[in-house]
Amino acid sequence: MPVPHGAIGALALAQLRGASAQTAIGLAAIVAAVALMVAMAIMVTSFRDSLDQWLLRILPADLYVRANVAGESGFIDEQAQRAMAQIPGIARVEFLRAQQIMLDQAHPRVTLLARDLSARGAENVLPLISSASVPNDSRDSPVWISEAVADLYALAPGQRVQIPLGGRTHTLIVAGVWRDYARQSGALVIDRTLYLQTTGDRLVTDAAIWLAAGADASAVIGRLRADVSGGSLLEIASPGEIRRLSLSIFDRTFAVTYALEACAVIIGLFGLSSSVAGQVLARKREFGMLRHIGMTRRQVGAMLSVEGALSAALGLSTGLLLGWAISLVLIHVVNRQSFHWGMEVHLPWRSLALLAVTLMVLATLVAALSGRSAMGKDIIRAVKEDW
């Protein structure tokens, strides 16, 4: 860094260069606090934004209906399905059957989802992250697995997997891997036509409804509850409601993270304050000599503020880089090993900029306030010890 032209800036830079070891001690707390906060901020933002994009992708319909019974005993029967399709204002209905199956005794059960894929194609329904083309002459039907299944069972597109259906074991070929934030134990998706052929089970647990042009959603919901058998027990929600609820749950889950980040910053500022206060006590003779040669108390305080700002800038830049590196480990290694969820990296630029500016200001104030004792009247008499 070039030496500033002003005396205050030049003295502050000379002090930092001459006492780099002491400066490093004070910076350690700032670097650790900033790195922790940046890493957690990037990880949480990446997770939240990825979840938001995932919700937008998997919720294309206008209304979603679920049988509101705990466990696997709540279903929408064929009569109710036909009643839904005939309600005025509904243009199209797609049904889904969810049930738990056991792929391996060594792992928890996974969720099997049988849904209508033939109309739009799996690539337009599922948030695929990898896929493989299934040969037309293949005797094995396709199945799409979530990231958790791919990790836990070491499966990849093109491989075959044994799935229990209708009391028998069927061999299916993995046609793709899709992202699923809803089921940590894993999920499999097959076409509902295949499910009906192998099991004969026509019951469903969920329905996605597309409204006709100009249809009123509240009126359709009223008809669903009135015309469908057991309609009063159905859970009916719009994609916006599901998205808001999901993100609010996410924010409540990670609320403690924000508190930990605030604690980290406070600890870092205390560390900087202690370091500056200790250096001030050791530099009383230096400040006394500067006062003897004509520096005012305000100039000494300004010099300490510049030292604090320069130290904070170095600590911030180091902490930002270190936090970014740690966030990549959290996102691509720790998160994947712990939850088997992949996500895209999203940087919270506004939050990071606000953090940098706030810490710069606070660090400068902390340095100035911690050095106020250096500006007392007794500081001039401190040079008597060298006479």
C-alpha positions in Angstrom: 0.0 0.0 0.0 1.5 3.4 -0.9 2.3 5.7 2.0 -0.4 8.5 2.3 0.7 12.1 2.0 -0.9 13.2 5.3 1.0 12.7 8.5 -1.9 11.0 10.3 -2.3 8.3 7.5 1.5 7.9 7.2 1.9 7.3 10.9 -1.0 4.9 11.1 0.4 2.8 8.2 3.9 2.9 9.7 2.5 1.6 13.0 0.7 -1.3 11.3 3.8 -2.2 9.3 6.1 -2.1 12.3 3.8 -4.0 14.6 2.3 -6.6 12.2 2.4 -9.4 14.7 0.3 -7.4 17.2 -2.1 -6.3 14.4 -2.5 -9.9 13.4 -3.7 -10.8 16.9 -6.4 -8.2 16.7 -7.4 -9.2 13.2 -7.8 -12.9 14.1 -11.1 -12.3 15.8 -12.4 -10.1 12.9 -11.3 -12.6 10.3 -12.9 -15.5 12.2 -16.1 -13.6 12.7 -16.4 -12.3 9.2 -15.5 -15.7 7.6 -18.2 -17.5 9.8 -20.8 -14.9 9.0 -20.1 -14.8 5.2 -20.0 -18.6 5.0 -23.3 -19.0 6.7 -24.9 -16.1 4.8 -23.9 -17.6 1.4 -25.0 -21.1 2.4 -28.4 -20.0 3.8 -29.0 -17.6 0.8 -28.1 -20.4 -1.6 -30.4 -22.8 0.1 -33.3 -20.4 0.3 -33.0 -19.2 -3.3 -32.6 -22.8 -4.6 -35.6 -23.8 -2.6 -37.6 -20.9 -4.0 -36.7 -21.8 -7.6 -37.5 -25.4 -6.9 -40.9 -24.6 -5.6 -41.6 -22.4 -8.7 -40.6 -25.4 -10.9 -42.6 -28.1 -9.2 -45.8 -26.1 -8.6 -47.0 -25.1 -12.1 -50.7 -25.8 -11.5 -53.3 -23.3 -10.2 -54.5 -25.4 -7.3 -53.2 -28.4 -5.3 -55.4 -30.9 -3.5 -54.3 -33.4 -0.9 -56.3 -36.0 1.1 -56.1 -34.6 4.6 -55.5 -37.8 6.6 -52.4 -38.7 8.5 -50.3 -41.6 7.4 -51.1 -43.5 4.2 -54.8 -44.1 4.8 -56.1 -40.9 3.2 -57.0 -41.3 -0.5 -59.1 -39.7 -3.3 -61.1 -42.5 -4.9 -62.2 -42.8 -8.5 -65.6 -41.3 -7.9 -64.0 -38.2 -6.3 -61.5 -38.0 -9.2 -64.3 -38.0 -11.8 -66.2 -35.4 -9.8 -63.1 -33.1 -9.7 -62.6 -33.4 -13.5 -66.3 -32.4 -14.1 -66.4 -29.3 -11.9 -66.9 -26.1 -14.1 -63.8 -24.0 -14.3 -61.4 -26.9 -14.2 -59.5 -27.4 -17.5 -57.2 -30.3 -16.5 -56.5 -32.4 -13.5 -53.3 -34.5 -12.9 -53.3 -37.1 -10.1 -50.5 -38.4 -8.0 -50.2 -41.5 -5.7 -47.6 -41.4 -3.0 -46.6 -44.4 -0.8 -43.7 -45.6 1.2 -41.6 -48.6 -0.1 -38.5 -50.4 1.1 -35.6 -50.7 -1.3 -33.0 -51.8 1.2 -33.4 -52.9 4.9 -30.2 -51.0 5.7 -31.9 -47.6 4.7 -35.1 -45.9 5.6 -38.1 -46.2 3.4 -38.3 -44.1 0.3 -41.4 -42.4 -1.2 -42.7 -43.8 -4.4 -44.6 -41.2 -6.5 -46.8 -42.4 -9.3 -47.9 -39.4 -11.4 -49.1 -38.5 -14.9 -45.9 -38.1 -17.0 -47.1 -39.1 -20.4 -48.9 -35.8 -21.2 -46.0 -33.4 -20.6 -42.9 -35.6 -20.3 -40.7 -36.1 -17.2 -38.3 -33.3 -18.3 -41.1 -30.8 -18.2 -42.4 -32.0 -14.8 -39.4 -32.8 -12.7 -36.4 -30.6 -11.9 -33.9 -32.9 -13.5 -30.2 -32.4 -12.8 -29.0 -35.4 -15.0 -30.7 -37.8 -17.3 -30.1 -40.7 -19.7 -32.0 -41.7 -22.8 -33.9 -45.0 -22.4 -33.7 -47.2 -25.6 -37.0 -47.7 -27.3 -36.4 -51.5 -27.3 -35.7 -51.6 -23.6 -37.9 -54.0 -21.7 -37.4 -52.0 -18.5 -39.7 -49.1 -17.7 -38.1 -45.8 -16.6 -37.9 -44.5 -13.1 -36.6 -41.1 -12.0 -34.8 -41.0 -8.6 -34.1 -38.1 -6.3 -30.6 -37.0 -5.3 -30.9 -38.8 -1.9 -31.7 -42.1 -3.6 -28.8 -41.6 -6.0 -26.4 -41.0 -3.1 -27.7 -43.5 -0.6 -28.0 -46.4 -3.1 -25.1 -45.4 -5.4 -27.4 -45.2 -8.5 -26.9 -43.2 -11.7 -28.8 -42.7 -14.9 -28.7 -45.8 -17.0 -28.5 -48.3 -14.1 -31.2 -50.7 -13.1 -33.0 -50.8 -9.7 -35.3 -53.4 -8.2 -38.6 -51.8 -6.9 -41.5 -53.7 -5.1 -44.8 -53.0 -6.8 -48.1 -54.9 -6.5 -46.5 -57.6 -4.4 -43.8 -58.3 -6.9 -40.3 -57.0 -7.6 -39.9 -55.1 -10.9 -36.7 -54.0 -12.6 -36.7 -50.4 -13.8 -34.1 -48.4 -15.5 -33.0 -45.1 -14.0 -33.8 -42.4 -16.6 -32.7 -39.4 -14.6 -31.9 -37.8 -11.2 -34.1 -35.0 -10.0 -33.8 -32.5 -7.1 -36.2 -33.0 -4.2 -36.1 -30.8 -1.0 -39.2 -32.4 0.5 -38.1 -35.9 1.2 -34.7 -36.4 2.8 -34.9 -40.2 2.7 -35.3 -40.1 -1.1 -38.1 -40.4 -3.6 -38.8 -42.3 -6.8 -41.1 -41.2 -9.6 -42.8 -43.5 -12.1 -45.5 -42.9 -14.7 -49.0 -43.5 -13.2 -49.9 -45.7 -16.2 -47.1 -48.2 -15.2 -48.3 -48.0 -11.6 -51.9 -48.9 -12.7 -50.7 -51.8 -14.9 -48.6 -53.4 -12.1 -50.8 -52.8 -9.1 -54.4 -52.1 -10.3 -54.6 -49.4 -7.6 -56.6 -46.4 -8.8 -56.6 -44.5 -5.5 -54.6 -41.2 -5.4 -53.4 -39.0 -2.6 -52.8 -35.7 -4.4 -54.2 -33.7 -7.4 -52.9 -30.8 -9.4 -55.6 -28.6 -11.0 -55.3 -26.2 -13.9 -58.2 -23.7 -14.1 -59.9 -22.7 -17.3 -59.4 -19.2 -18.6 -61.4 -16.7 -16.5 -62.3 -19.2 -13.8 -62.4 -18.0 -10.2 -60.2 -20.0 -7.9 -62.3 -19.4 -4.8 -65.5 -20.6 -6.6 -63.7 -23.7 -7.8 -62.5 -24.4 -4.3 -66.1 -24.1 -3.0 -67.3 -26.5 -5.6 -64.5 -29.0 -4.7 -65.6 -29.0 -1.1 -69.3 -29.3 -2.0 -69.3 -31.7 -5.0 -66.4 -34.1 -4.1 -67.1 -36.8 -1.6 -65.1 -35.9 1.6 -64.4 -32.5 0.2 -64.5 -30.9 3.6 -61.4 -33.0 4.6 -59.4 -32.0 1.5 -56.3 -29.8 1.9 -56.6 -27.2 -0.9 -53.9 -24.5 -1.5 -52.6 -22.3 -4.3 -48.9 -22.4 -5.3 -48.4 -19.0 -3.7 -49.7 -20.2 -0.4 -47.5 -23.3 -0.5 -44.5 -21.3 -1.4 -45.1 -18.7 1.3 -45.6 -21.4 3.9 -42.5 -23.3 2.9 -40.3 -20.2 2.9 -41.7 -19.0 6.3 -40.8 -22.4 7.7 -37.4 -22.2 6.2 -36.9 -18.7 7.7 -38.0 -19.9 11.2 -35.7 -22.9 10.9 -32.7 -20.7 10.2 -33.5 -17.9 12.5 -31.0 -19.1 15.0 -28.3 -18.9 12.3 -28.8 -15.1 12.1 -28.5 -14.9 15.9 -25.2 -16.8 15.8 -23.9 -14.6 13.0 -24.7 -11.5 15.1 -22.9 -13.1 18.1 -19.9 -13.8 15.9 -19.6 -10.1 14.8 -19.9 -8.9 18.4 -17.2 -11.3 19.5 -15.0 -10.1 16.7 -15.5 -6.5 17.6 -14.7 -7.3 21.3 -11.5 -9.0 20.1 -10.5 -5.9 18.1 -11.4 -3.6 21.0 -9.3 -5.6 23.4 -6.4 -5.7 21.0 -6.5 -1.9 20.4 -6.9 -1.2 24.1 -3.8 -3.3 24.9 -1.8 -1.6 22.2 -2.8 1.8 23.5 -1.6 1.0 26.9 1.8 -0.2 25.5 2.1 2.9 23.3 1.6 5.6 25.9 5.1 6.9 25.5 4.6 7.1 21.8 1.5 9.1 22.2 3.1 11.4 24.7 6.0 12.1 22.3 3.5 12.8 19.5 1.7 15.3 21.8 5.0 16.9 22.7 5.9 17.6 19.0 2.5 19.2 18.4 -0.1 16.6 17.6 -3.5 17.3 19.2 -5.7 14.8 21.0 -8.0 14.9 18.0 -5.2 14.0 15.6 -4.1 11.1 17.8 -7.7 9.8 17.9 -7.8 10.2 14.1 -4.6 8.2 13.7 -6.1 5.4 15.8 -9.3 5.5 13.7 -7.2 5.2 10.5 -5.4 2.2 12.0 -8.7 0.6 12.9 -10.1 1.2 9.5 -7.0 -0.2 7.7 -7.0 -3.2 10.0 -10.7 -3.8 9.5 -10.3 -3.5 5.7 -7.6 -6.2 5.7 -9.6 -8.4 8.1 -12.8 -7.9 5.9 -11.1 -8.8 2.7 -9.5 -11.9 4.2 -12.7 -12.9 6.0 -14.7 -12.4 2.8 -12.4 -14.7 0.7 -12.2 -17.2 3.5 -15.9 -17.2 4.1 -16.6 -17.7 0.4 -14.3 -20.7 0.4 -15.9 -22.2 3.5 -19.4 -21.7 2.0 -18.4 -23.8 -1.0 -17.4 -26.6 1.4 -20.7 -26.3 3.3 -22.8 -26.2 0.1 -21.0 -28.9 -2.0 -19.6 -31.2 0.6 -21.2 -30.9 4.1 -24.7 -30.3 2.9 -24.5 -33.0 0.3 -23.1 -35.6 2.8 -25.6 -34.6 5.6 -28.9 -34.1 3.6 -28.1 -35.3 0.1 -29.5 -32.0 -1.3 -27.7 -30.2 -4.1 -28.1 -26.5 -4.6 -26.8 -23.6 -6.7 -24.5 -21.0 -5.2 -26.2 -17.6 -4.8 -24.3 -14.7 -3.3 -26.2 -12.2 -1.2 -24.4 -9.2 -2.6 -26.5 -6.6 -0.8 -26.1 -8.3 2.6 -22.4 -8.8 2.1 -22.0 -5.1 1.1 -24.0 -4.0 4.1 -21.9 -6.3 6.4 -18.7 -4.9 5.0 -19.7 -1.2 5.4 -21.2 -1.8 8.9 -18.1 -3.7 10.2 -15.8 -1.0 8.7 -17.7 1.7 10.6 -18.0 -0.2 13.8 -14.3 -1.3 13.7 -13.3 2.4 13.2 -15.5 3.5 16.1 -14.2 0.7 18.3 -10.6 1.6 17.6 -11.3 5.3 18.3 -13.2 4.6 21.5 -10.7 2.1 22.8 -8.0 4.7 22.4 -9.6 7.5 24.2 -7.5 6.8 27.3 -4.5 7.7 25.2 -5.7 11.2 24.9 -5.7 12.1 28.6 -3.6 14.8 30.2 -1.3 12.2 31.9 -0.2 10.9 28.5 2.2 13.8 28.1 3.9 13.0 31.5 4.4 9.4 30.3 7.6 10.5 28.4 9.2 11.3 31.8 10.1 7.7 32.2 12.5 8.1 29.2 14.2 11.3 30.5 
